[in-house]
Amino acid sequence: MKSLVVLLALALAASASAAERVRTVQSFDRDWLFARGDAPAAEQPMFDDTNWRTLDVPHDWGLDGAPAKDAPSGTGGGYRPTGVSWYRKRFAVPAAAATRRVFVEFDGVMAQSEVWINGHHLGRRPSGSVSFGYELTGFLEAGEDKSNVLAVRTDTSVQPASRWYSGEGIYRHVRLVTTDAIRIEPWGLFVTTPQASAGGAVVRVRASVENGSDRDRTLAVRVSLLDPAGREVAAGTIPARPVAIGETAVFSQDLAVANPQLWGVGDGRIYRAVAQVLAGDTPLDDDVVPFGIREAHFEAATGFWLNGRVVRIQGVALHQNGDAVGAAVPLGVWEYRLTRLRALGVNAIRTAHNPPAPEFLDLCDRMGFLVMDELFDAWTVGKPDAEQGYNRDFLEWSQRDARDSIRRDRNHPSIILYSTGNEIHDTPNAVLAKRILAGLIGTIKAEDDTHPITQALFRPNTSHDYTDGLADMLDVIGTNYRDRELLEAQRAKPTRKIVGTEEDHLRASWLVARDNPPYAGQFLWAGIDYLGEGGGWPYLSSGAGLLDRTGEIKPRGYERQSWWTTAPMVAIARLERALANTDPRRRPDYDRMSNWTPKDGAGAGDQALDVYSNCDTVELVLNGRSLGSKAKPADAAPRAWKVAYEPGTLRAIGKNGGVVVATQELRTAGAPARLLVTSDRTGLPAGWDGVAFVKVTAVDASGVPCPWAQDDVTFAVDGPGVIAAVDNGDPTDPAPFQASDRRLFHGVCIAIVKASAPSGAIQLTASAAGLTPGTASLKAQPSP
């Protein structure tokens, strides 16, 4: 799990010209001072911050303490705290910086941020999700003996501002970048593949070079392409040309790559383009971007195509928060979650409803996920439960935010669609909506004309999106929860390209996508349960995911796996009466569990069972007695049984061609006896991104999981490790995530562990009163 900074450094080190590099990129995450609440004059260098807390960013202070019923953020924000916060960082720059240009780059600050350097106001940014930067040149004191102060103020006090938990503070990475006066401008290196096949590819590299020096210059750009192993596979120099003072010139070159390794779903083969700006033979600046070689497009009749074949989009929507870790999400958390989703057949992610962290897109690139990159949740009209959000700043900032987001993200091979918004409430005003959409489309196409644009429309017939022509302004028409209506619109006008931008988990929705070739696929709401939007106190999180907050697969996840994967699988889901009507939003299958231990015990009576499987036949066996076999239904329905409960062993057997290819066995649990502790990994890389998910399960004397255990579990760590967070997936549990204990929910809880040193043995022990404790062993390792 490498950060983007490390990836860039490795790529440049692999190039022949790495020794001549003049641009420096320095992580600026360490040693910030932090305080909650407003602090007048905190932007001034001499402000007294001796009592402030020292910490590293990314940092999300919104998870400090427990949620509160009267929190202004309300149900949308998960009842978490909001308000003003300040960050200050003291640093020195070398004397040579006096002749260079110095910039600070923020990947995301939540929200309404303002930034100062040595008391000089650099600017503000309302959006908490958009990356941005400021030039510090001219305001710095250069020299190792000089001190500079960077100050950041954040403000989320106006609430409600979001319909999900979006984080607080400097919750993404920060960098300090030093360049020559002549440089490739931010996100100014753009790589496309106008031709891409296994036999050969054309890679087009465009570099926007800014002359910030004090005279006209004659400049050239050398480009080198590195394959996934770091070998140079193509290179060339774009001829020199004059660039006037203050001018930004675009240098472009097409390079041929023979027999390329194509980027694909589940096969994230990453190339890198290295560009150097030259004055004669002297390098002035350089930059590098990862990219993939692939051909992708949508067709009206057959859906989405990747590298010459149809690929059905099997996607999920994900919010940017990582639940127990808040919005400051280590990449290891996302890697664990995406791996779990991929096992269910998920191949695409919708970034709901804002630009994600850049390293999240890097991870999707490497893991081979398709991405719909969404820009906005609202335009000028706020959502009913978030009237104080970004909509207040939309007219002033949306064009700039869209431009910066597209420039930042356009090189990612994972991205197949840009979305201009989600269920936009401006659309009933057709004149206004079409004017805004035309402006956004124009901005996006000016920066990147290689990716199609969509929008997550809602009730398009009600808001006249089809009849007024707004939908047909989009390259691909997307609709939320109106899949049949969208299909009818495509049949009415067969040139329309369509995708389900947001759909529920119901089988009927999947069948629309499965059985109609024009339907490119769908994005489910949602992939993972997330903080906020719980439906009212005491529900602190949404239960809409295929996975719960801890990463546990829900029955609906197994059902989706039976539709979306080909590897043989079988899973039993039981209707648990004790959970009926416990979800305030009445989501389907909230009352399903995969166990044979009804809460009613021996008097549980008849049990309604669904068996999810992609096998030809499934046989159900109870205590060695066959309850019959059932063939795979053509309509993707589960195999259903009604079974009189009796304690013992329930077994589902999946067969293909009469051969057993998959089984699942559920046993009735006795009283909890011990804690079973398992980890998703044994080696734990040190550093921000490295995490281990340690799962604790209460089991009986025979090792059978006890789904109704609610014991309080205490964690202890021996060795160079720390507990970053704990969780249990319970949407009503207000206990803090930053703790060393957690109550079991459905018999399970987790601890997310980090290494505090690059070597050494780590042992985590989980204990609970009356139960035999369990341990997990990890080994700290250097960060890759």
Secondary structure, DSSP 8 states (H G I E B T S, - for coil): ---HHHHHHHHHHHSTTGGG---EEEE--S-EEEEES--TTTTSTT---TTSEEE-SS--GGGSS---TT-TTTTTTTT----EEEEEEEEEE-GGGGGSEEEEEES--BSSEEEEETTEEEEEE--SSS-EEEE-TTS--BEEEEEEEEEEEEE--SS---SS----BS-S-EEEEEE-SEEEEEEEEEEEEEEEETTEEEEEEEEEEEE-SSS-EEEEEEEEEE-TTS-EEEEEEEEEEEE-TT-EEEEEEEEEEES----BTTB---EEEEEEEEETTEEEEEEEEEE----EEEETTTEEEETTEE--EEEEEE-S--GGGTTS--HHHHHHHHHHHHHTT--EEEETTS---HHHHHHHHHHT-EEEEE--S-SSS-BTTBTTSGGGGHHHHHHHHHHHHHHHHTT-TTEEEEEEEES-TTTTSHHHHHHHHHHHHHHHHHH-SSS-EEEEEESTTTTTTTTTSSGGGSSSEEEES-HHHHHHHHHHSTT--EEEEEE-S-HHHHHHHHH-TTEEEEEES-SB--EEEEEETTEEE---SSB-TTS-B-HHHHHHHHHH--S--EEEEEE-GGGTT--TT--TTTTEES-S--TTGGG--EEEEEEEE-SSEEEEEETTEEEEEEE--TT---EEEEEE--SSEEEEEEEETTEEEEEEEEE---S--EEEEEES-SEEE-STT--EEEEEEEE-TTS-B-TT---EEEEEEESSEEEEEEE---TT----SSSSEEE-BTTEEEEEEEESSSSEEEEEEEEETTEEEEEEEEEEE---
